[in-house]
Amino acid sequence: MGGPAPRQKISLFQIAIVLIAGGAHAISMAWPFSFGFTQGQPLWWLQLVAMGLLAGQLDAQVSVRGWKRAAWLGGLFATAMLCGTFWWLFISMHTYGGLAAPLTALAVVLLAAFLGLYYAAASALFVLLAPAKRAQRAMVFAALWLMAELARVQFFTGFPWGEGGYAHVDGWAGALAAWVGVHGLSFLAAFAAAWLVMSLRAHHARWTTALCIVLVSVTVAWLPVQSGPQIGPAPAEPGTLSVTLLQGNIPQNEKFESGTGVATALSWYGEQLNAARSALVVAPETAIPVLPQQLPEGYWQALQARFSQGQQAALVGVPLGDMATGYSNSVVGFKPVAAGQKSAPYRYDKHHLVPFGEFIPTGFRWFTNLMNIPLGDFNRGEVGQASFDWKGQRLALNICYEDLFGEELAARFIDPARAPTMFVNVSNIAWFGDSVAIDQHLQISRMRALEFNRPMIRATNTGATVIIDARGQVTQSLPRLTRGVLTGDVEGRSSMTPYAWWTARFGLWPWWLLGLSVVGWALFKRR
C-alpha cells in the first residue's frame, strides 16, 4: 500500500518569482530609475507581466489543492509589492521622525505584510474555488484580487496607494477610466493577465485565445485619449481660469521651525501672493505652517485685505483651530465681496487624515511617541464639502493623499448643477524626500482627471506642481525640489462621466457586489 503523498513545500524558485513579480508591480506605477524609460513613467505592460507571473504560480497550485502554499505566495507577492511601493515611508519616519533605522525598516515591512494578508486570503480562496474552465478561473482570480484591493481602500481608514490600475493611466485608462475608474482597471488587468497565462498553461495551449487577449489589450491601450464620455445633454462649459501655483520648496526639517522654515515660508509666500496677477493663486498644504493667531501682527489681515477687492482670489493651505475646539489641516479661500457686505473666508478641512501623521490610531500612541514629528490628532472635515466658487468655476479642494479616494471625491457629483468643474490638490510630499512618491502621487491625480473628465491643478511644497487637463495629461509643470511659480490657463468641464454618476450614488458597492457575486457563483459550482 502506498503511503500518504509527500508534503510539498514552496521552492526557492517560486519565492524568487513572486518576490520579483511583486517588485515589478511596484515600479509599474511610476518607473523610479533614470535609464531605460522616462523616470516617473507608468508602465502598464509591466503591471500585466507582474500579475501574470502571480496568476501562473497560483494556477499551478489548483491541481494539488495547495491553498496554504497559495496563501504564502500571494502574501509574499503583496509584501514585496507594497514594500516596493511605499518604501519612502522610511524617509518620513527615520529622517524626519527620528525613529531608529532598524525599527523604521521593520515598521514598513510589517505594514506591508499586514496589508498583504488581504492578498494572501484572496490567493488561498482562488485555489479553493477555481473552476475548471480557464476563462472562468481567470474571472475568479480577478474578482478576488479586486476585493483585496477594495479591502485596502476601506479597512482601517484605507491606504490603497499603489493599486494596479494606476499603472494604466497611459494605457487602458484613456478609453476605460471614465467608465470604470481605477478599481475597474485593476479588475480588468487582473482578468486579462490571468486569462492569458492560464490559457498558455493549459495542457493544449490555446494560442488563439492568448493571441486574441494580447491583441485586444494592445489595441485598447493605444486608443487615443479623448475627453471622457458624458451622461445627459452636453452642458455649457464654464470656460477657462488663469491660475498661479506656488511651490516654496521649504525643507521639511525646517518647515515648522520658527527661526528658519516658518520665517522663510511667511516671507516668500507673502511676496508671491501679493505679486500674483492671475485670477486664482494657490499655495500648497501648510504653506503657512502656523495657526493664524500665531502669525505676526497684521499678516493675516493684510492677506485678507489683498484679495477683498479686485478680480483675484487665493487658496492657501494653513492649519486652523485651537485647544478648545481642536485643530484641522485646512485650506482657506479669499475672494472679493460686494461693497458693504461681509463674508467669512471659504474653508475646506481635510477629511481623510494620514494615520500617525494627522491622527493616532487607537493603541499606537506609544509608536508615535518614538518619533519627533509635529502635528498630531486633527479633526476630520466632512465628505463632500462645498466647492470654492470663483469666476464661473466650482473648485473642489482636496489635500495631500485625499485624491487617492475617488469615491469620496465623487460625493460632490451627486448634484450635476453643483458638481465641480475642476479639482485643486494642495500637498506637501517633502516628508518623503526626492523619491518616487512624487511621481506616484502625480499618476494618482492624473487618474482622477480621467475618471471625472476634470482638470486637476496641483500646488505642492516640493513637487509635483502641475496643471493636468481633463484628459489626464500634464500640460505645464515646475521642476521638482525647486522654488518657483507656475502660471497657466485651465479649462473647466461640466459634463458628467458614467464613473462620476454611478460612484456618486453607489460608492464602492457595485465593485463589492461584482466580487461577491463571482465568488458566490464559484462556490455554487463547487457544490
N, C-alpha and C positions, 0 to 999 in steps of 0.2 A: 504494500500500500504506500502511496506517495504521501509524504508529509505536507504540511502547510507551505504555501508558496513563500519564498524568502521575502522579507520586508524590503521594499525598495526605498532607497534614500535619494535625496536630491544630490546630483553630481555637481562638482565644481564648475563644470562647463555650463550647466543650467543656471547656476548662480551668476556666473560671469555674463551670460546672455541677458538675464533680466536686469542686472545692475547697469550694464552698458545701455540697454534699451531705455531704462529709466532716466539715465543721464541724457540720452539723445532727446527724449521727450522734453526735458527741462530746457535745453538750449534751442528747441524748435520754436519757442515763443519769441525769443529775441537772441539772435546769434551773438555771443559775447566776445568773439575774437576779432582781430583786425586783419585777418587773412582769409582767403577763400571766398567769402561772401561779405556783403556790406555789414559792418558792425551794427547790431541792433535790429537787423532784418529778421522777420519771422519766416520760418521755413516749413510750409505746410506739408511738403512731401516727407520731411524728416519725422514729423509727428505721426504720419501714417506708417512709416517704417517701424517706429518705436512701438506703436500699437500692434502692428502685425507680428513683431517678434514676441510680444507678450501673449497675444492670442494663440500663436503657434505652440508656445510652451504649455499653455493651459489646455489646449486641444489635445495635446499628447497625453494628458492625464485622464481624459474622459474614458478611454477604453479600459484603464486599470482602476477606475474609480478612486483616483488619488486626490481626493478633495483636501486632505491635510497638506499634501505637498503643494497643491494649487494655492492654498492659503499662504503658505510661506513664499512661494514665487511671486504672487500678487503683492504681498506685503513688502517684499524686498524691492520689487519694481517701484512701488509707490514711495517707499522711503528714499530711494535713490532719486526719483523724480522730484520729490519735494525738497530734499536737501539741495539738489542742483538748482531748484527754482528760487528758494528764498534763503540761500546761504548768507546773503547780505544782512540778515538779522544779527549775525555775528558782529558786524561793524557797530550797530547801534548799541548792543548790549556790552560789548567789550571796549571799543574805542571811546564811546561817549558815555556809556553807563558804568564803566569801571569794573565790570564783572570779570573775574579771573578767566583767562583764555580756555583752560580745560573745562571749566564749568559752563562757559558760554557755548563751546562746541557741543558738549553733552546736551545742553538745553535745546539747541537747534535740531540735533538728531532725534531726541525724544519727542519733540513736537512733530517732526516728520513721521516718525514711527507711529505716533498716536493717530494722526490723520490717515496714515496708511492702513489702519485697521479697517476702514471702510472698504478699501480696495481688496484687502485680504478676504473679507467676508464675501465680497462680490465674486472673487475668483473661486472660492470654495463652492459657493452656490452654483456657479456656472458648471462646474464638473458634475454636481449632483443633479442638475436639471437639464443638461444639454440634450436636445433631441438628436435623432439620427441624421436628418437631412441637414446639409451644410448651411444653406441659407437661413433655415430656422435656428440653427445653432448660433450663427453669427448674430441673429436678431436678439437672442437671449443674452449673449455676451454684451452687446451694445446697450441693452436695457439695464443690465446690472451695473455696467460702467457708468451709465447716466445717473443711476440712483446713488452711486458712490460720490459722484461729483455734486449732486444736489445735497447730499448729507454734509459735504464740506461747505456748501453755500449757507446752510441754515443752522446746523447744530453748533452749540457753544458760541453763539453770536456770529459764526461764519468766518471762514478765511479761505475763499476759493482761488487765491492767487495762483496763476499758472495753469488754469484749466485748459484742456487740449484745444478747444475751439478757437482760442486766441491765435494759435499758430496759423489760422486760415484767414486772417484779416486781409491778406493779399492773395488769397487763393479762392477757396469756395465762398468766402464771405460776400464778395461783391454781388453774387447772384442770389444768395440764400439768407443772409443775415437779417434783412428786413422782414423776412417771413418767420424764421425760427429762432433767431438770436444765437448767442454763443452756446447755450446748452444744446440746442438743436444741432449745431455744427459738431459739437463733441459727440453726440449720439450718431450722426451720420458718418463721421470719420471712423468711429469705433466699428460701426457696422461694415463699412467698405473695407477697412483693413482686415477685419476678422474673416469676412467672406472670401476675400482674395486668398489669404493664407490657408484657410480651411479647404478651399477648392483645390489648391495646389497640393495639399497634404492627403487628399483623397487617394484611395488605392488606385483608381483610374483617374489620374489628374485631369480635371476639367479645364483644359487650357482655353477653350472658347469662353467659358464663364469668366475665367481670370482676365482674359484679354478684354472682354466687354467692361469689366469693372474698372480696369486701368484706363481704357479709352473714355469712359463716362467721367471718371474722376478728373482726368486731364482736361477734357473739354469744358466741364463746369468751371474748373479752376481758371481757365483762360477766357471765360466770358467777360466782356467789357463791363466795368463797374459803372452803372448808371445811378441816377437818383432813385431812391427806394420807391417801391410801389405804394400806392395810396388807396385808402378806403374812402368812399364817398366822392362827391364832386370836388374838383380842384379848387381850393380856397385861394383868395388873393394873397400873394406873397407879401411879406412885411418890408421888403427892401433890404438895404444894406446899412451897416453901422460901422463907423470908423472907431477903431479901438487902439489903445496904448496898453501894452502888457509890460510889467516891471519885473525884473529879475535881479535881486540885490546881491546874490551870492555871498551872504553873510556866513562865515564859517560856523559850523554847528557848535563847536566847542567855545565859541564866543557869543553866540546868538542871544543868550539870556544873561550875559554878564553886563552889569550896569556900566562899567567903565570902558567897555570895548564894543561888543556887538550891539548893545542897545543904543548907545550913542551914535554908532555908525548907521544903524537902521533908521533912527529918527531923522538924522540929518539927510541921508540920501533919499529915502522915500519921500520925506517932506519936500525936498527940492524937486523931485520928479513929478509928484502930484501937482505941485504949483506950476511947473513948466509945461505940462502936457497940454496939447491943443485939440485932441480928438474928442469925439462925442462921449466916449467912455474910457476911463482909466481903471485898470485892475492891478492891485497889489496882492502878493501871494499870502498864503496861510501864515498867520502871526507875523506879517510884515512889520506891524507894530507889536513888539514882543512883550509889552507890559499892559496892565489894565489902564483904561482911560484916566482913572483917578490917580494913577501913579505917574502920568506924563508931566513934563514941565508945564508950569502955569501958562495957560493961553494956547498951548499946542492944539488940543482937541477942538477948542472953539475956533481957532484960525482955520483948521481943516474943514469944519462945518461951514464957515463963512465963505471959504473959497468956492464951494460948489452950491451955495444957496441961491445963486442967480446966474444968469447966462444960459449957455447951451451945452453944458458939460455935466457929467455925473461921474461918480467914483465908487468902486467896490474895494474895500480894504479889509484884509484879514487881521483880526485883533481878538485877544481873549476878553471876555466880559464877565461881570458878576461881582460878588462879594462873599464874605464869610457867612453871612446870614442866609443868602439865597442859593449859594453855590456858584460854580463857575462854568463857563461854556467856551468851546472853541468856535468862534463866530466869524461872520463877515458882516460888516456894516456898509450900507449903501447910502451915499449922499447924492441928492439931486435938487435942482431948483424947485421952489414952491412959489405959488402965486403971491403977489404983494398983499400984505395984510393977513396972510394965513400962516399958521404954524403947523408943522408936521414932524413927527418923530422920524429919525432916520430908519431906513429899512434895516431889518436884522434877519440874518439866517444863522441858526445854531446847528452845528454838526449833529447828525443823528447816529450814524454808525461809527461808534468810537473804537479806537485801537486798544485791544487788551494789553495791559501792563504799561502802556504809554498814556492812555487817557482814562482808563478805568482799571481797577484792580479786581480780577475775578475772585470770588469767594474762596478763601483758604490759601491765597497766594501772596498775601501781603509780605510774608517772610522773604519771598523771592524778590519783590520789588525793593525791599529794604536793602538788598545786597547791591543795588545799583544806585548810581548818583545821577538820575535823570530828572530834570524839572518837570513840572506839571503832574497831575495826579488824577483824582476822581472828578470827571466832568459830568455836568448834567447833559442829558440827551435832548436834542430837538425832536420835533415831530416828523413823521414821514409825510411827504407831500406838502412841504411848506410853500407858501406863495412865491411866485417869481418876482423878480425886480423889473417893473415896467419902466421902459425908457425908449423914447423915440420910436414908438410903434413896435418895439421888440419886447418879448417876455423872456427874461434871462433866468434860467434855472440854475441856482448855485449848487455846487457840491464840493466838499472839502476833502482833500487827500484821497484816500482809497475808497471814498463813498461811490465813486464812479465804477467801482468793481461790482456793485449790486444793481444791475439793470432793472430788476423787478421793483426796486424801491424808487428809482427814477421814473419808472413807468406810472407810478401812482399819480403823477402830475398830468397825465394824459387822459384821465377819465372824462374830463370835460373838454371837448375839442376847442371850444371857444376860449378857454384859458390855458390851453396846452402851451408849453414853452416853444419859442421859436429858435432858441439856441441854448446850449449848455455853457456854463462857466465853471471851470475847475481851478481851485487855488490849492497849492500843495507846497510842502517842504520835505523833499526827499533827501535833504542834506544829512539826515540821520543815517543814511546808508552809503555815504561817500560817493565816489566816482565809480559806481557799479552798474551792473545790468538792470538793477531795479528801475533806473530812469527809463531805459528802453522798454522794459516790460510794462511800466505804467503808461507809456505812450501808446503801446498797442491796445491796452485796455480802453483808453479814451477813444481811439480810432474805431474800435468795435462798437462802442456806444453810438458814435456818429452814424455808423452803418445801420445799426438796428432801428434807430429812430428817425433816420434821414434828417439829422440836425447837425449844424456845425458845432464844434467844441473849441472854445478858446481856453488856453491853459496859462496861468501866471504862476510861476514857481520860484522858489528861492535859488535853486541851482540847476534846474532843468527837469523835464523838457518844457520850455516856454515856447508855445507854438500856436498857430492857427490851423485848425483842421476843418475842412469843408464837409458838406453833408454827404459826400461820397467816401469819407474816411481818409482822405488824402491830406497830408501836411502841405500847406501852401506857403507858409512862412515860419521861420524858426530862429531862435537865438542859439549860439554855441553853448553847450553845457559848461557849468562851472566858470562862467564869466559874468561880470556885472554889465547889464545892458538894458536897452529899451527896444521893444518890438512894436512897430506900428503897422496897421493894415486895415483893410475893409473886410467885413464879414457879412455874408448874405444869409439872412434868416430864412426859415422854412415854416410852413403852416400845415402841410399835408400830414396825414395820419397813416403810418405804415401798419400792415397787418400785425406785426410783432407788438407795436405800441398799443394797438387796440385791444388785443386779447390779453396781453400781460397786465395792462391797467386794470382789467376786470377780474382776471383769474390768477394772477401771480404765477407761481411755480406749479400750481396744482395740475395743469394739463400734462406737465412732464412727469410728475409723480404718478398720475393716472396711467400714462403710457407705460412707464417702467413696471408698475404693479400689475397691469393687465397682461403684459408679456410674461412676467413671472407666473402669474396665475394660470395662464394658458399652458405654460410649460409644466406646471405641477399637475394640471388636469391630464396632460398627455402621458405623464409618468404613471398614472393610476392603472 
